[in-house]
């Protein structure tokens, strides 16, 4: 995570003005230009004559509509695939220096528009300004990382063999035309995680941002035009589920990369099976944070709070299960309750806000469903457990203690600011509890004994583990999990490999 840039002039008013002046609404970015998405009419060739493609974008702080835009259809997917197909032969043969130049140009332009992008993220997603600044900074860092990485990768390398009369060379080729589908919880960030390595590898792409948070994502089209990225290399399709399905099942798509829920991930995997498409899935999590008896309780509580209440808990890697040693449990819960109740919940544009709203009414209702389940299961609520009455989509930061492993709240991903807790007595018990999940994305360990923490880390099933640290994700990090948390890795060298196929050339000495 790079250091955030200093910013001024980030406000709701300036963000709304940007929407009016700069965001391309009612349009898809296809073949290097904005293409108008026409409104459905009575005689449109649609299955349902009453169907509309108008789509509202909401300010999650107030629940008010920011603006409306139209969404793509199957026809736009076909046009985008055609554009990506035509661009692929030349783009895939560009030099690594050329591709790195474009990636750095994207990063440069994002830096120039830093405040604008932050404001749009806060307006459309609801997260506090400081979190949005981190997001934009991380996206910039990702484009720069892959610009540097592709230059360093050897075009041809010699592989040692046991045969003295032959030479074996290894090189890499782009996987082809890629369908990239990103979620709403980290606009621009997960987009960079996919677009940057795909472009670095020489792929052409179709990008479907979440229809919930289109405002910051659509700015990428303006950026690509400004840097004069060759036409058809990146195509941006604002659309709902039908557009995603058209992308993942299209016969000319070579790879699908999807980040989202397990329910949709299974559908994506089924759709991609036809034609044997390469696939990457980054799915759910129910990550554990293990707090040992030797910790500084105040610092441990800060790590616990950061792991579950950042982005209002709407993070796939949120450490939503707390395992705390019974010797310190009572003291820790007292401190944790006080710190949680002191969190400032409110408007993301307010400088003192520490936790914003849920991204949408649908997500708020998802959290409320689990509050109701907790009541039915007679869970002990340490704090929270309520929807904030009034405007916007706010839920209280919530902690349940002594939660049985059979509870739905212990087992299922909530994707909200809800922490469930259990105590343990022995290290082996903590490891077993941490691993007792169908998910295995991430984990966090808090201990004064680094050797003990590393021993625990090596036994926990998870793709990424933090020890005594907030949940920082670096571009160099390979990101992904085991079990039902997904297939493949993003970020790091693994993230580039996801968009490449190795090739070997054998020849005589």
LINTABEL-V165619 format. One record per residue. SS is DSSP state (2 for helix, 1 for strand, 0 for the rest). PSI is psi in whole degrees, 0 to 359 (999 if undefined). Layout:
ss: (SS | SS)
psi: (PSI | PSI)
This chain:
ss: (0 | 0 | 0 | 0 | 0 | 0 | 0 | 0 | 0 | 0 | 0 | 2 | 2 | 2 | 2 | 2 | 2 | 2 | 2 | 2 | 2 | 0 | 0 | 0 | 0 | 0 | 1 | 1 | 1 | 1 | 0 | 0 | 1 | 1 | 1 | 1 | 0 | 0 | 0 | 0 | 0 | 0 | 0 | 0 | 0 | 0 | 0 | 0 | 0 | 0 | 0 | 0 | 0 | 1 | 1 | 1 | 1 | 1 | 0 | 0 | 0 | 0 | 0 | 0 | 1 | 1 | 1 | 1 | 1 | 1 | 0 | 0 | 0 | 2 | 2 | 2 | 2 | 2 | 2 | 2 | 2 | 2 | 2 | 2 | 2 | 2 | 2 | 2 | 2 | 2 | 2 | 0 | 0 | 0 | 0 | 2 | 2 | 2 | 2 | 2 | 2 | 2 | 2 | 2 | 2 | 2 | 2 | 2 | 2 | 2 | 2 | 2 | 0 | 2 | 2 | 2 | 2 | 2 | 2 | 2 | 2 | 2 | 2 | 2 | 2 | 0 | 0 | 0 | 2 | 2 | 2 | 2 | 2 | 2 | 2 | 2 | 2 | 2 | 2 | 2 | 2 | 2 | 2 | 2 | 2 | 2 | 2 | 2 | 2 | 2 | 2 | 2 | 0 | 0 | 0 | 0 | 1 | 1 | 1 | 0 | 0 | 0 | 0 | 0 | 0 | 1 | 1 | 1 | 1 | 1 | 1 | 1 | 1 | 1 | 0 | 0 | 1 | 1 | 1 | 1 | 1 | 0 | 0 | 0 | 0 | 0 | 0 | 0 | 2 | 2 | 2 | 2 | 2 | 2 | 2 | 2 | 2 | 2 | 2 | 2 | 2 | 0 | 0 | 1 | 1 | 1 | 1 | 1 | 0 | 0 | 0 | 0 | 0 | 2 | 2 | 2 | 2 | 2 | 2 | 2 | 2 | 2 | 2 | 2 | 2 | 2 | 0 | 0 | 0 | 0 | 0 | 0 | 0 | 1 | 1 | 1 | 0 | 0 | 0 | 0 | 2 | 2 | 2 | 2 | 2 | 2 | 2 | 2 | 0 | 0 | 0 | 0 | 0 | 0 | 1 | 1 | 1 | 1 | 1 | 0 | 0 | 2 | 2 | 2 | 2 | 2 | 2 | 2 | 2 | 2 | 2 | 2 | 2 | 0 | 0 | 0 | 0 | 1 | 1 | 1 | 1 | 1 | 0 | 0 | 0 | 0 | 0 | 1 | 1 | 1 | 1 | 0 | 0 | 0 | 0 | 0 | 2 | 2 | 2 | 2 | 2 | 2 | 2 | 2 | 2 | 2 | 2 | 2 | 2 | 2 | 2 | 2 | 2 | 0 | 0 | 0 | 0 | 0 | 0 | 0 | 1 | 1 | 1 | 1 | 1 | 0 | 0 | 0 | 2 | 2 | 2 | 2 | 2 | 2 | 2 | 2 | 2 | 2 | 2 | 2 | 2 | 0 | 0 | 0 | 1 | 0 | 0 | 0 | 0 | 0 | 0 | 0 | 0 | 0 | 1 | 0 | 0 | 0 | 0 | 0 | 2 | 2 | 2 | 2 | 2 | 2 | 2 | 2 | 2 | 2 | 2 | 2 | 2 | 2 | 2 | 2 | 0 | 0 | 0 | 1 | 1 | 1 | 1 | 0 | 0 | 0 | 1 | 0 | 0 | 0 | 0 | 0 | 0 | 0 | 1 | 0 | 0 | 1 | 1 | 1 | 1 | 0 | 0 | 0 | 0 | 0 | 0 | 2 | 2 | 2 | 2 | 0 | 0 | 0 | 0 | 0 | 0 | 1 | 1 | 1 | 1 | 1 | 1 | 1 | 0 | 0 | 2 | 2 | 2 | 2 | 2 | 2 | 2 | 2 | 2 | 0 | 0 | 0 | 1 | 1 | 0 | 1 | 1 | 1 | 1 | 1 | 0 | 0 | 0 | 2 | 2 | 2 | 2 | 2 | 2 | 2 | 2 | 2 | 2 | 0 | 0 | 0 | 0 | 1 | 1 | 1 | 1 | 0 | 0 | 0 | 0 | 0 | 0 | 0 | 0 | 0 | 0 | 0 | 1 | 0 | 0 | 1 | 1 | 0 | 0 | 1 | 1 | 0 | 0 | 1 | 0 | 2 | 2 | 2 | 2 | 2 | 2 | 0 | 0 | 1 | 1 | 1 | 1 | 1 | 1 | 1 | 1 | 1 | 0)
psi: (123 | 160 | 134 | 151 | 153 | 137 | 149 | 156 | 22 | 114 | 164 | 320 | 316 | 325 | 318 | 323 | 322 | 319 | 317 | 326 | 329 | 327 | 128 | 101 | 162 | 35 | 153 | 147 | 102 | 129 | 40 | 7 | 158 | 122 | 125 | 134 | 113 | 149 | 145 | 141 | 174 | 329 | 15 | 150 | 70 | 150 | 327 | 116 | 337 | 359 | 146 | 150 | 17 | 138 | 129 | 142 | 132 | 149 | 108 | 344 | 321 | 339 | 2 | 154 | 126 | 310 | 174 | 155 | 163 | 151 | 156 | 169 | 181 | 324 | 323 | 325 | 315 | 318 | 320 | 320 | 319 | 317 | 316 | 324 | 318 | 328 | 336 | 313 | 317 | 319 | 320 | 342 | 4 | 157 | 159 | 328 | 320 | 313 | 319 | 323 | 318 | 319 | 317 | 327 | 323 | 314 | 317 | 316 | 323 | 321 | 319 | 331 | 24 | 306 | 321 | 313 | 321 | 313 | 318 | 323 | 315 | 316 | 314 | 332 | 328 | 352 | 153 | 152 | 317 | 324 | 320 | 324 | 318 | 319 | 310 | 320 | 319 | 320 | 316 | 314 | 325 | 315 | 319 | 320 | 312 | 334 | 318 | 320 | 318 | 329 | 325 | 338 | 129 | 132 | 316 | 132 | 148 | 134 | 127 | 137 | 171 | 356 | 124 | 346 | 0 | 159 | 144 | 120 | 147 | 136 | 180 | 144 | 147 | 148 | 335 | 223 | 127 | 138 | 117 | 123 | 120 | 156 | 182 | 347 | 337 | 69 | 143 | 325 | 300 | 334 | 312 | 322 | 331 | 312 | 316 | 308 | 328 | 314 | 320 | 322 | 342 | 15 | 159 | 154 | 154 | 127 | 125 | 102 | 162 | 136 | 350 | 324 | 56 | 333 | 309 | 330 | 324 | 339 | 338 | 324 | 317 | 319 | 317 | 324 | 319 | 324 | 359 | 42 | 136 | 144 | 139 | 350 | 318 | 129 | 130 | 121 | 97 | 113 | 169 | 200 | 325 | 327 | 318 | 317 | 321 | 325 | 310 | 339 | 0 | 133 | 340 | 359 | 131 | 330 | 144 | 130 | 119 | 136 | 126 | 206 | 160 | 324 | 313 | 325 | 321 | 321 | 317 | 318 | 321 | 315 | 321 | 344 | 327 | 121 | 359 | 57 | 145 | 143 | 141 | 134 | 126 | 109 | 221 | 176 | 155 | 64 | 151 | 148 | 122 | 122 | 114 | 170 | 344 | 13 | 162 | 114 | 321 | 314 | 320 | 320 | 324 | 320 | 321 | 313 | 317 | 325 | 339 | 333 | 351 | 138 | 30 | 34 | 5 | 63 | 132 | 330 | 9 | 131 | 84 | 357 | 117 | 124 | 112 | 138 | 136 | 335 | 333 | 3 | 311 | 314 | 318 | 317 | 324 | 314 | 318 | 319 | 313 | 315 | 321 | 316 | 345 | 353 | 136 | 115 | 132 | 207 | 129 | 336 | 346 | 135 | 336 | 3 | 131 | 337 | 130 | 194 | 172 | 156 | 334 | 166 | 322 | 317 | 326 | 317 | 328 | 315 | 317 | 323 | 319 | 330 | 318 | 321 | 319 | 321 | 315 | 329 | 0 | 40 | 149 | 115 | 114 | 321 | 152 | 219 | 21 | 152 | 136 | 121 | 149 | 200 | 157 | 179 | 67 | 134 | 147 | 145 | 129 | 139 | 128 | 135 | 160 | 48 | 127 | 153 | 349 | 352 | 143 | 326 | 332 | 326 | 318 | 148 | 123 | 325 | 51 | 181 | 65 | 119 | 131 | 142 | 148 | 156 | 160 | 162 | 325 | 151 | 319 | 324 | 318 | 318 | 316 | 318 | 319 | 322 | 350 | 71 | 150 | 347 | 156 | 62 | 307 | 172 | 162 | 143 | 133 | 118 | 144 | 344 | 101 | 323 | 315 | 319 | 319 | 323 | 318 | 317 | 320 | 342 | 349 | 134 | 105 | 150 | 338 | 133 | 133 | 140 | 119 | 39 | 150 | 167 | 72 | 135 | 117 | 151 | 332 | 348 | 132 | 123 | 125 | 170 | 193 | 182 | 227 | 13 | 356 | 184 | 127 | 186 | 149 | 167 | 166 | 194 | 324 | 325 | 324 | 318 | 333 | 340 | 15 | 156 | 135 | 146 | 141 | 140 | 123 | 134 | 162 | 158 | 999)
